[in-house]
Amino acid sequence: METKYINLDRLTGTWESVNLNPTVLIYRNGESYLLSIIYINETSKQASPATYEILEDEEGFFINYNLKRTAISYDAKLDILNLSLLGDYLRN
C-alpha cells in the first residue's frame, strides 16, 4: 500500500469493507478531511455515524479510532483503501 503521499481528494466518497466492517465515508469540510464510519443497528436499521478528522504526521495519514491510531493507506493501482484496524475497503 502507498503510504508516503495520498491525495485525499482522490479518496473522497463511500467505501465498502471487504471484511464486512462498517461502511466508510470520506469527505472534505473546509480545509480538513473527515472520515465517517457508518454503523447500522441490525434491529432498527438506523445508521449512526462516528466521524474523525484525518490527521497527518511523518508516518502518513491516520485517524484516532477508539483511542488507537488507525493508519490510512491507499493502493492507487487497485483503488483499495486500507484502514489498519478495519482492513481493506473498495470504492462504492
C-alpha positions, 0 to 999 in steps of 0.5 A: 500500500502507498503510504508516503503521499495520498491525495485525499481528494482522490479518496473522497466518497463511500467505501465498502469493507471487504471484511464486512466492517462498517461502511466508510465515508470520506469527505472534505469540510473546509480545509480538513478531511473527515472520515465517517464510519457508518454503523447500522443497528441490525434491529432498527436499521438506523445508521449512526455515524462516528466521524474523525478528522484525518490527521497527518504526521511523518508516518502518513495519514491516520485517524484516532479510532477508539483511542488507537491510531488507525493508519490510512493507506491507499493502493492507487493501482487497485483503488483499495483503501486500507484502514489498519484496524478495519482492513481493506475497503473498495470504492462504492 
